[in-house]
Amino acid sequence: MASFPQIRLRRLRRTEALRDMVRETRVHLADLIYPLFAAPGQGVKKEISSLPGNYHWSPDLIAREAESVAELGIPAVLLFGLPEEKDDAGSGAYDSQGIVQNAVREIKKAVPELVVITDVCLCQYMDHGQCGVVVDGNVDNDRTLELIARTARSHAEAGADMVGPSDMMDGRVAAIRSELDATGFHETIIMSYAAKYASAFYGPFREAADSAPHFGDRRSYQLDPANAREALREVELDVGEGADIVMVKPALAYLDIIARVRRRFRLPVAAYNVSGEFAMVKAASQKGWLDEAACAAEVLTSLKRAGADLIITYHAKDMAAWLKSGKVT
Ligand code: PBG
């Protein structure tokens, strides 16, 4: 049996050309989805302090930003909205003139070929910051479903190609699919946040989206970080309810879940490299402790290696620039 010294694995690592030839995993621009935040007002481009290099955009400016994302070769954006007002019915979420609906129309008008995905949730629109309707201090699953479905439909009506329910209510994929099909939107894709954990890595996002819950936490609906089998049950149910793409979120601390979902299911798998994961790399590189491009590329490569087909990342635009300049491969 051949072994050292006949076998030398270093032979294939000797030059960049050789390493490039035998590289198993690559991050392609076509895999990336860039999150965008729509905010009220006019002429607003305001950097999000917890997500350096990412901005709140008013609807009049967001289309230009979407154009520049498309010009970089990134195929899709994931839209979040910060409404002007919040209430206890989350009405801004399903208002046909709501912040996300207006942003979708502006973007689709300017860059029709860019895939527009919308985050479907109520937390940004609820005065209490929970992802559903609160009854007697609890998030009521079944009452929330109707509002989630209505929100998804209003996004489809505005022109969204894909809706991404992130609320983690039971039965929401089925509720959305039947609402979309009943209203003529059978082409609208559902990317479900299927395995979404109750994670502390969402911290910077909650500041960016002003969506932190005002009481309690989200552990009665998001997954316990300790559970893997339960995540597979969540994915299985969403697949059965008609999800087209399933997502694992966060990504970096859940590589095992990505790998297991990839092995078990045949749908495209998306991984959400969330705000806290971005912040770790960003903050450490600002301190001079990490090389941002190299670390971001390594993180994104690890998600692909684990089995993700698609990656949602706040580093998407940077990654496009680094790939183009050859800074990362
Ligand atoms: C809304 C939502 C959240 C994120 C995406 N959609 C926050 C949460 O569930 O608490 C987090 C994204 C990120 O941290 O980058 N439900």
Boltz pocket constraint, residues with backbone or C-beta under 6 A from the ligand:
constraints:
  - pocket:
      binder: B
      contacts: [[A, 119], [A, 121], [A, 123], [A, 131], [A, 166], [A, 167], [A, 201], [A, 202], [A, 203], [A, 204], [A, 205], [A, 206], [A, 211], [A, 218], [A, 273], [A, 274], [A, 275], [A, 276]]
      max_distance: 6.0
